Amino acid sequence: MTEIAGTTSAGIAASRPRSASIESRGSWIAAGVSLALLSVSYGSPLLIVVGLKPITEDLGTARQMVALAGALTWLGTGAGGILMGWVAERTSIRFTLILGTVMIALGLAISATGNIAAILLAHTFLVGLLGNGAFYPPLLVYVSRWFDRRRGTALALISSGQYIAGMAWPSLFEQAIADYGWQATMLGFAVILLASVPFFALLLQRPPVVPASFYRDGGHEERHAELGLRPNLVLILLGLAGFCCCVPMALPQGHLVAFCSDVGIPAARGAAMLSVLQGAAFVSRMLWGWLSDRIGGLWTVLLGSACQAMAIAAFLATQDEAGLFAVSAAYGLGFSGIVPAYVMAIRELFPAREASWRVPSVLFISMGGMAFGVWFAGALYDHFGFYAPAFLVGVVFNIANLALIGFLISRQRWSGGLQAYPA
């Protein structure tokens, strides 16, 4: 596939005629199907979040051990994105998704045996590495190849699958765990995955092959950013920034239900609060995608991270139920555009042919931050007996992220003219 390195931003690239575009009805079908797939698959990591307290009590272990399973799921997903991205490039996105579905279902079945070691291993290698690793990173690369003008909007749309899952599944999981237990709930969700994901996966087609002449002959022009730094150094800095912003990002998503229970708010209300957080993120994500099409990926990361930092700090200020609902909604509005904006930034900074490994690499480091944040918050809770130190650490990491992204923005210059790279 031949594309060019650079953003597809309508606000940056406007010098050539814009009548030609690779975008079509098929582009939005691909994005819509990908959204449906992620809306289902992203339910699997939420089982540990909603069931954190009852699983801990049933197994008689420390909370940080069960939280570690959630952390390792994120870490495995990030590493799996690199591996399964390679698989998707050499086979097909359909095969990769169906393989990932079988692995998630198997991982949940093994976890339901009720052994903490089995839960840790299954969530790391099956639910994470070979399971969700086959979904999110490969689908981001896949959908980015269907779009040139509205890539940021499309990436924001499919990434919203995480928030649709967050709205739909927590309350259902909480009720199912209360009625049938967490083990039966895991098995039931495994059946749902096996029954639904293959159907959607078979609807996906190969993305269009775009020759470089498309752009030279008047197709939508793209321009790329230059930072005056070695490409791999830029990638490392982006990865470190992603790690630092994902540590605080993991705190409410991984511990909100347990945090609410600790301060006297019923678990059902905590699950509803998690759904509000995810719902607010879903509503705002398209706005962030629209913005990234106009100001670029790095600036969108900076603005989203600043909003996230303020919301994380606000969790330190209240334990009132109404206040926590408001802060959860504000947090969801702020952080939702960050991860798709990283993908936009990578497409602005590197040739399209490198997207299949550079995107999963940054997502792997970022998800390492999610993993560390989920586990470390549990460890700090076990040590102190309350969550305030974890939220304070989150604020510190968020400030480090702002410093790294601010440095990259200070180095950014947009290059003119067509820069074609064979992909």
Buried (B, 14 or more C-beta within 10 A) or exposed (E): BBBBBBBBBBEBBEEBEBEBBBBEEEBBBBBBBBBBBBBBBBBBBBBBBBBBBBBBEBBEBBBBBBBBBBBBBBBBBBBBBBBBBBBBBEEBBBBBBBBBBBBBBBBBBBBBEEEBEBBBBBBBBBBBBBBBBBBBBBBBBBBBBBBBBBBBBBBBBBBBBBBBBBBBBBBBBBBBBEEEBBBEBBBBBBEBBBEBBBEBBEBBEEBBEBBBEBBEEEBBBBBBBBBEBEEEEBBBBBBBBBBBBBBBBBBBBBBBBBBBBBBEBEBBBBBBBBBBBBBBBBBBBBBBBBBBBBBBBBBBBBBBBBBBBBBBBBBBEBBEBEEBBBBBBBBBBBBBBBBBBBBBBBBBBBBBBBBBBBBBBBBBBBBBBBBBBBBBBBBBBEEEEBBEBBBBBBBEBBBBBBEBBBEBBEBBEBEEEBBBBEB
